[in-house]
Every structure is written in C-alpha cells, then in structure tokens.
Amino acid sequence: MRLVTVRLQSQATLAQAIRRLGLTEEEVDSGYGLVLIDPGQDLYGLRVAEEAARRIDPAAGGGPYSDPRIEPYGPPD
C-alpha cells in the first residue's frame, strides 16, 4: 500500500474519493479511511494499492508517498 494525498471538496467521503480518483474499493485501505490533512486546502490522505497510486494524477493533490511500518527500535524493556 502507498499513502497518497489528494485535493477533494470540503467534507469529502471515502466513497467520493474512490469515484473521483477512478479507484475500486479493493484498491483502497478502508480501515485507514480518508484522513483530512489540511482543511484550508481540502487536502486528504488515503492508502491505496501500489498500482492504483501510479495511476493517480499528481495534479490531484500531491501524489504518492511511502508508508513504512512503524515499529519500536530495539528490544522491549
């Protein structure tokens, strides 16, 4: 999965984002959902499949980013 940012209308829903970006529900991480990043710019983040991230036009808001797994450093205390 890749993290992408996109500009959508105010108070957008995940379903609206999927339609606008031409994605399928299987290509989107519905558990992550649609996250409002910057309300002033209507900028949202969502996680999508690798292939889907390549199809999204960067002009839609920022494009794909890596989404590395966050884990603790070193052994647990």
Backbone as XML, in Angstrom:
<?xml version="1.0"?>
<chain id="A" units="angstrom">
  <residue number="1" name="MET">
    <atom name="N" x="0.839" y="-1.182" z="0.000"/>
    <atom name="CA" x="0.000" y="0.000" z="0.000"/>
    <atom name="C" x="0.885" y="1.247" z="0.000"/>
  </residue>
  <residue number="2" name="ARG">
    <atom name="N" x="0.371" y="2.284" z="-0.621"/>
    <atom name="CA" x="1.047" y="3.583" z="-0.654"/>
    <atom name="C" x="0.123" y="4.626" z="-0.064"/>
  </residue>
  <residue number="3" name="LEU">
    <atom name="N" x="0.690" y="5.627" z="0.556"/>
    <atom name="CA" x="-0.060" y="6.750" z="1.079"/>
    <atom name="C" x="-0.088" y="7.824" z="0.007"/>
  </residue>
  <residue number="4" name="VAL">
    <atom name="N" x="-1.270" y="8.314" z="-0.348"/>
    <atom name="CA" x="-1.385" y="9.376" z="-1.347"/>
    <atom name="C" x="-2.138" y="10.552" z="-0.737"/>
  </residue>
  <residue number="5" name="THR">
    <atom name="N" x="-1.837" y="11.735" z="-1.240"/>
    <atom name="CA" x="-2.593" y="12.920" z="-0.857"/>
    <atom name="C" x="-3.355" y="13.417" z="-2.080"/>
  </residue>
  <residue number="6" name="VAL">
    <atom name="N" x="-4.563" y="13.880" z="-1.836"/>
    <atom name="CA" x="-5.411" y="14.378" z="-2.919"/>
    <atom name="C" x="-6.225" y="15.563" z="-2.430"/>
  </residue>
  <residue number="7" name="ARG">
    <atom name="N" x="-6.568" y="16.450" z="-3.351"/>
    <atom name="CA" x="-7.459" y="17.559" z="-3.035"/>
    <atom name="C" x="-8.874" y="17.166" z="-3.455"/>
  </residue>
  <residue number="8" name="LEU">
    <atom name="N" x="-9.793" y="17.290" z="-2.521"/>
    <atom name="CA" x="-11.197" y="16.952" z="-2.758"/>
    <atom name="C" x="-12.057" y="18.096" z="-2.234"/>
  </residue>
  <residue number="9" name="GLN">
    <atom name="N" x="-13.355" y="18.041" z="-2.496"/>
    <atom name="CA" x="-14.225" y="19.084" z="-1.959"/>
    <atom name="C" x="-14.320" y="18.956" z="-0.445"/>
  </residue>
  <residue number="10" name="SER">
    <atom name="N" x="-14.730" y="20.034" z="0.201"/>
    <atom name="CA" x="-14.873" y="20.031" z="1.661"/>
    <atom name="C" x="-15.783" y="18.905" z="2.117"/>
  </residue>
  <residue number="11" name="GLN">
    <atom name="N" x="-15.437" y="18.314" z="3.247"/>
    <atom name="CA" x="-16.206" y="17.241" z="3.866"/>
    <atom name="C" x="-16.414" y="16.048" z="2.925"/>
  </residue>
  <residue number="12" name="ALA">
    <atom name="N" x="-15.383" y="15.729" z="2.157"/>
    <atom name="CA" x="-15.453" y="14.588" z="1.235"/>
    <atom name="C" x="-15.560" y="13.286" z="2.021"/>
  </residue>
  <residue number="13" name="THR">
    <atom name="N" x="-16.113" y="12.286" z="1.379"/>
    <atom name="CA" x="-16.208" y="10.953" z="1.966"/>
    <atom name="C" x="-15.270" y="10.011" z="1.210"/>
  </residue>
  <residue number="14" name="LEU">
    <atom name="N" x="-15.015" y="8.864" z="1.793"/>
    <atom name="CA" x="-14.164" y="7.871" z="1.136"/>
    <atom name="C" x="-14.796" y="7.432" z="-0.184"/>
  </residue>
  <residue number="15" name="ALA">
    <atom name="N" x="-16.098" y="7.242" z="-0.203"/>
    <atom name="CA" x="-16.784" y="6.838" z="-1.438"/>
    <atom name="C" x="-16.611" y="7.891" z="-2.531"/>
  </residue>
  <residue number="16" name="GLN">
    <atom name="N" x="-16.692" y="9.159" z="-2.171"/>
    <atom name="CA" x="-16.499" y="10.226" z="-3.158"/>
    <atom name="C" x="-15.067" y="10.228" z="-3.681"/>
  </residue>
  <residue number="17" name="ALA">
    <atom name="N" x="-14.110" y="9.998" z="-2.791"/>
    <atom name="CA" x="-12.706" y="9.960" z="-3.205"/>
    <atom name="C" x="-12.462" y="8.809" z="-4.174"/>
  </residue>
  <residue number="18" name="ILE">
    <atom name="N" x="-13.025" y="7.648" z="-3.879"/>
    <atom name="CA" x="-12.867" y="6.485" z="-4.751"/>
    <atom name="C" x="-13.413" y="6.786" z="-6.143"/>
  </residue>
  <residue number="19" name="ARG">
    <atom name="N" x="-14.595" y="7.374" z="-6.209"/>
    <atom name="CA" x="-15.189" y="7.718" z="-7.515"/>
    <atom name="C" x="-14.349" y="8.749" z="-8.251"/>
  </residue>
  <residue number="20" name="ARG">
    <atom name="N" x="-13.954" y="9.816" z="-7.555"/>
    <atom name="CA" x="-13.211" y="10.910" z="-8.198"/>
    <atom name="C" x="-11.870" y="10.444" z="-8.752"/>
  </residue>
  <residue number="21" name="LEU">
    <atom name="N" x="-11.225" y="9.525" z="-8.043"/>
    <atom name="CA" x="-9.903" y="9.054" z="-8.448"/>
    <atom name="C" x="-9.962" y="7.843" z="-9.373"/>
  </residue>
  <residue number="22" name="GLY">
    <atom name="N" x="-11.163" y="7.337" z="-9.651"/>
    <atom name="CA" x="-11.307" y="6.199" z="-10.553"/>
    <atom name="C" x="-10.761" y="4.906" z="-9.970"/>
  </residue>
  <residue number="23" name="LEU">
    <atom name="N" x="-10.912" y="4.725" z="-8.669"/>
    <atom name="CA" x="-10.412" y="3.531" z="-7.995"/>
    <atom name="C" x="-11.549" y="2.557" z="-7.719"/>
  </residue>
  <residue number="24" name="THR">
    <atom name="N" x="-11.183" y="1.358" z="-7.315"/>
    <atom name="CA" x="-12.166" y="0.396" z="-6.848"/>
    <atom name="C" x="-12.024" y="0.276" z="-5.335"/>
  </residue>
  <residue number="25" name="GLU">
    <atom name="N" x="-13.045" y="-0.245" z="-4.679"/>
    <atom name="CA" x="-12.980" y="-0.417" z="-3.226"/>
    <atom name="C" x="-11.852" y="-1.357" z="-2.824"/>
  </residue>
  <residue number="26" name="GLU">
    <atom name="N" x="-11.523" y="-2.322" z="-3.680"/>
    <atom name="CA" x="-10.456" y="-3.279" z="-3.376"/>
    <atom name="C" x="-9.080" y="-2.620" z="-3.395"/>
  </residue>
  <residue number="27" name="GLU">
    <atom name="N" x="-8.938" y="-1.482" z="-4.090"/>
    <atom name="CA" x="-7.649" y="-0.813" z="-4.198"/>
    <atom name="C" x="-7.380" y="0.156" z="-3.040"/>
  </residue>
  <residue number="28" name="VAL">
    <atom name="N" x="-8.370" y="0.346" z="-2.177"/>
    <atom name="CA" x="-8.274" y="1.337" z="-1.100"/>
    <atom name="C" x="-8.312" y="0.646" z="0.254"/>
  </residue>
  <residue number="29" name="ASP">
    <atom name="N" x="-7.497" y="1.123" z="1.183"/>
    <atom name="CA" x="-7.496" y="0.605" z="2.552"/>
    <atom name="C" x="-8.630" y="1.299" z="3.311"/>
  </residue>
  <residue number="30" name="SER">
    <atom name="N" x="-9.785" y="0.649" z="3.363"/>
    <atom name="CA" x="-10.951" y="1.255" z="4.012"/>
    <atom name="C" x="-10.766" y="1.356" z="5.518"/>
  </residue>
  <residue number="31" name="GLY">
    <atom name="N" x="-9.898" y="0.529" z="6.099"/>
    <atom name="CA" x="-9.608" y="0.617" z="7.522"/>
    <atom name="C" x="-8.858" y="1.896" z="7.872"/>
  </residue>
  <residue number="32" name="TYR">
    <atom name="N" x="-8.011" y="2.339" z="6.962"/>
    <atom name="CA" x="-7.282" y="3.595" z="7.154"/>
    <atom name="C" x="-8.231" y="4.761" z="6.922"/>
  </residue>
  <residue number="33" name="GLY">
    <atom name="N" x="-9.082" y="4.610" z="5.908"/>
    <atom name="CA" x="-10.083" y="5.633" z="5.619"/>
    <atom name="C" x="-9.526" y="6.834" z="4.886"/>
  </residue>
  <residue number="34" name="LEU">
    <atom name="N" x="-10.314" y="7.886" z="4.868"/>
    <atom name="CA" x="-9.945" y="9.154" z="4.251"/>
    <atom name="C" x="-9.644" y="10.121" z="5.387"/>
  </residue>
  <residue number="35" name="VAL">
    <atom name="N" x="-8.415" y="10.646" z="5.424"/>
    <atom name="CA" x="-7.974" y="11.484" z="6.536"/>
    <atom name="C" x="-7.774" y="12.918" z="6.057"/>
  </residue>
  <residue number="36" name="LEU">
    <atom name="N" x="-8.447" y="13.860" z="6.694"/>
    <atom name="CA" x="-8.278" y="15.273" z="6.376"/>
    <atom name="C" x="-6.938" y="15.740" z="6.931"/>
  </residue>
  <residue number="37" name="ILE">
    <atom name="N" x="-6.057" y="16.188" z="6.045"/>
    <atom name="CA" x="-4.720" y="16.616" z="6.442"/>
    <atom name="C" x="-4.659" y="18.132" z="6.614"/>
  </residue>
  <residue number="38" name="ASP">
    <atom name="N" x="-5.227" y="18.867" z="5.656"/>
    <atom name="CA" x="-5.191" y="20.332" z="5.695"/>
    <atom name="C" x="-6.551" y="20.877" z="5.276"/>
  </residue>
  <residue number="39" name="PRO">
    <atom name="N" x="-7.390" y="21.265" z="6.249"/>
    <atom name="CA" x="-8.736" y="21.746" z="5.923"/>
    <atom name="C" x="-8.725" y="23.005" z="5.055"/>
  </residue>
  <residue number="40" name="GLY">
    <atom name="N" x="-7.716" y="23.849" z="5.217"/>
    <atom name="CA" x="-7.635" y="25.083" z="4.431"/>
    <atom name="C" x="-7.430" y="24.835" z="2.949"/>
  </residue>
  <residue number="41" name="GLN">
    <atom name="N" x="-6.844" y="23.699" z="2.615"/>
    <atom name="CA" x="-6.585" y="23.354" z="1.215"/>
    <atom name="C" x="-7.401" y="22.156" z="0.755"/>
  </residue>
  <residue number="42" name="ASP">
    <atom name="N" x="-8.318" y="21.672" z="1.603"/>
    <atom name="CA" x="-9.106" y="20.476" z="1.291"/>
    <atom name="C" x="-8.203" y="19.320" z="0.856"/>
  </residue>
  <residue number="43" name="LEU">
    <atom name="N" x="-7.115" y="19.125" z="1.592"/>
    <atom name="CA" x="-6.132" y="18.088" z="1.286"/>
    <atom name="C" x="-6.377" y="16.885" z="2.188"/>
  </residue>
  <residue number="44" name="TYR">
    <atom name="N" x="-6.506" y="15.722" z="1.567"/>
    <atom name="CA" x="-6.809" y="14.476" z="2.270"/>
    <atom name="C" x="-5.733" y="13.445" z="1.983"/>
  </residue>
  <residue number="45" name="GLY">
    <atom name="N" x="-5.609" y="12.473" z="2.879"/>
    <atom name="CA" x="-4.706" y="11.348" z="2.679"/>
    <atom name="C" x="-5.491" y="10.049" z="2.701"/>
  </residue>
  <residue number="46" name="LEU">
    <atom name="N" x="-5.056" y="9.083" z="1.903"/>
    <atom name="CA" x="-5.630" y="7.747" z="1.927"/>
    <atom name="C" x="-4.588" y="6.752" z="1.457"/>
  </residue>
  <residue number="47" name="ARG">
    <atom name="N" x="-4.766" y="5.490" z="1.841"/>
    <atom name="CA" x="-3.845" y="4.429" z="1.439"/>
    <atom name="C" x="-4.470" y="3.642" z="0.299"/>
  </residue>
  <residue number="48" name="VAL">
    <atom name="N" x="-3.663" y="3.429" z="-0.735"/>
    <atom name="CA" x="-4.142" y="2.700" z="-1.911"/>
    <atom name="C" x="-3.100" y="1.676" z="-2.342"/>
  </residue>
  <residue number="49" name="ALA">
    <atom name="N" x="-3.517" y="0.743" z="-3.159"/>
    <atom name="CA" x="-2.617" y="-0.274" z="-3.703"/>
    <atom name="C" x="-1.542" y="0.384" z="-4.570"/>
  </residue>
  <residue number="50" name="GLU">
    <atom name="N" x="-0.387" y="-0.279" z="-4.674"/>
    <atom name="CA" x="0.747" y="0.251" z="-5.449"/>
    <atom name="C" x="0.334" y="0.680" z="-6.861"/>
  </residue>
  <residue number="51" name="GLU">
    <atom name="N" x="-0.332" y="-0.211" z="-7.578"/>
    <atom name="CA" x="-0.725" y="0.085" z="-8.959"/>
    <atom name="C" x="-1.680" y="1.278" z="-9.010"/>
  </residue>
  <residue number="52" name="ALA">
    <atom name="N" x="-2.599" y="1.360" z="-8.082"/>
    <atom name="CA" x="-3.550" y="2.480" z="-8.037"/>
    <atom name="C" x="-2.815" y="3.795" z="-7.798"/>
  </residue>
  <residue number="53" name="ALA">
    <atom name="N" x="-1.802" y="3.779" z="-6.941"/>
    <atom name="CA" x="-1.039" y="5.002" z="-6.654"/>
    <atom name="C" x="-0.362" y="5.533" z="-7.911"/>
  </residue>
  <residue number="54" name="ARG">
    <atom name="N" x="0.108" y="4.634" z="-8.769"/>
    <atom name="CA" x="0.764" y="5.058" z="-10.011"/>
    <atom name="C" x="-0.218" y="5.697" z="-10.995"/>
  </residue>
  <residue number="55" name="ARG">
    <atom name="N" x="-1.491" y="5.329" z="-10.898"/>
    <atom name="CA" x="-2.495" y="5.869" z="-11.820"/>
    <atom name="C" x="-3.033" y="7.233" z="-11.402"/>
  </residue>
  <residue number="56" name="ILE">
    <atom name="N" x="-2.858" y="7.613" z="-10.148"/>
    <atom name="CA" x="-3.404" y="8.880" z="-9.669"/>
    <atom name="C" x="-2.557" y="10.033" z="-10.176"/>
  </residue>
  <residue number="57" name="ASP">
    <atom name="N" x="-3.212" y="11.012" z="-10.789"/>
    <atom name="CA" x="-2.544" y="12.191" z="-11.342"/>
    <atom name="C" x="-1.977" y="13.033" z="-10.198"/>
  </residue>
  <residue number="58" name="PRO">
    <atom name="N" x="-0.665" y="13.319" z="-10.196"/>
    <atom name="CA" x="-0.079" y="14.145" z="-9.137"/>
    <atom name="C" x="-0.737" y="15.524" z="-9.020"/>
  </residue>
  <residue number="59" name="ALA">
    <atom name="N" x="-1.329" y="16.017" z="-10.084"/>
    <atom name="CA" x="-2.014" y="17.307" z="-10.039"/>
    <atom name="C" x="-3.248" y="17.251" z="-9.137"/>
  </residue>
  <residue number="60" name="ALA">
    <atom name="N" x="-3.670" y="16.046" z="-8.754"/>
    <atom name="CA" x="-4.839" y="15.897" z="-7.889"/>
    <atom name="C" x="-4.538" y="16.286" z="-6.449"/>
  </residue>
  <residue number="61" name="GLY">
    <atom name="N" x="-3.269" y="16.547" z="-6.136"/>
    <atom name="CA" x="-3.012" y="16.998" z="-4.781"/>
    <atom name="C" x="-1.674" y="16.695" z="-4.170"/>
  </residue>
  <residue number="62" name="GLY">
    <atom name="N" x="-0.826" y="15.970" z="-4.793"/>
    <atom name="CA" x="0.467" y="15.743" z="-4.167"/>
    <atom name="C" x="1.111" y="14.428" z="-4.509"/>
  </residue>
  <residue number="63" name="GLY">
    <atom name="N" x="0.322" y="13.442" z="-4.849"/>
    <atom name="CA" x="0.893" y="12.188" z="-5.293"/>
    <atom name="C" x="1.196" y="11.196" z="-4.198"/>
  </residue>
  <residue number="64" name="PRO">
    <atom name="N" x="1.890" y="10.105" z="-4.571"/>
    <atom name="CA" x="2.146" y="9.007" z="-3.631"/>
    <atom name="C" x="3.368" y="9.245" z="-2.749"/>
  </residue>
  <residue number="65" name="TYR">
    <atom name="N" x="3.331" y="8.648" z="-1.580"/>
    <atom name="CA" x="4.431" y="8.675" z="-0.624"/>
    <atom name="C" x="4.625" y="7.260" z="-0.106"/>
  </residue>
  <residue number="66" name="SER">
    <atom name="N" x="5.803" y="6.981" z="0.398"/>
    <atom name="CA" x="5.994" y="5.677" z="1.021"/>
    <atom name="C" x="5.214" y="5.662" z="2.332"/>
  </residue>
  <residue number="67" name="ASP">
    <atom name="N" x="4.893" y="4.495" z="2.801"/>
    <atom name="CA" x="4.129" y="4.357" z="4.039"/>
    <atom name="C" x="4.749" y="3.235" z="4.854"/>
  </residue>
  <residue number="68" name="PRO">
    <atom name="N" x="5.961" y="3.480" z="5.382"/>
    <atom name="CA" x="6.652" y="2.405" z="6.088"/>
    <atom name="C" x="5.957" y="2.030" z="7.391"/>
  </residue>
  <residue number="69" name="ARG">
    <atom name="N" x="6.096" y="0.794" z="7.749"/>
    <atom name="CA" x="5.546" y="0.316" z="9.007"/>
    <atom name="C" x="6.349" y="0.929" z="10.156"/>
  </residue>
  <residue number="70" name="ILE">
    <atom name="N" x="5.682" y="1.402" z="11.162"/>
    <atom name="CA" x="6.345" y="1.993" z="12.313"/>
    <atom name="C" x="6.454" y="0.944" z="13.397"/>
  </residue>
  <residue number="71" name="GLU">
    <atom name="N" x="7.670" y="0.700" z="13.840"/>
    <atom name="CA" x="7.926" y="-0.308" z="14.859"/>
    <atom name="C" x="8.874" y="0.255" z="15.894"/>
  </residue>
  <residue number="72" name="PRO">
    <atom name="N" x="8.888" y="-0.314" z="17.087"/>
    <atom name="CA" x="9.841" y="0.160" z="18.101"/>
    <atom name="C" x="11.271" y="-0.139" z="17.702"/>
  </residue>
  <residue number="73" name="TYR">
    <atom name="N" x="12.173" y="0.683" z="18.177"/>
    <atom name="CA" x="13.584" y="0.483" z="17.929"/>
    <atom name="C" x="14.186" y="-0.306" z="19.088"/>
  </residue>
  <residue number="74" name="GLY">
    <atom name="N" x="14.758" y="-1.408" z="18.791"/>
    <atom name="CA" x="15.406" y="-2.217" z="19.822"/>
    <atom name="C" x="14.441" y="-3.121" z="20.552"/>
  </residue>
  <residue number="75" name="PRO">
    <atom name="N" x="14.984" y="-3.926" z="21.448"/>
    <atom name="CA" x="14.140" y="-4.879" z="22.176"/>
    <atom name="C" x="13.257" y="-4.153" z="23.213"/>
  </residue>
  <residue number="76" name="PRO">
    <atom name="N" x="12.089" y="-4.711" z="23.498"/>
    <atom name="CA" x="11.217" y="-4.085" z="24.501"/>
    <atom name="C" x="11.856" y="-4.184" z="25.888"/>
  </residue>
  <residue number="77" name="ASP">
    <atom name="N" x="11.624" y="-3.189" z="26.698"/>
    <atom name="CA" x="12.151" y="-3.176" z="28.073"/>
    <atom name="C" x="11.265" y="-3.950" z="29.013"/>
  </residue>
</chain>
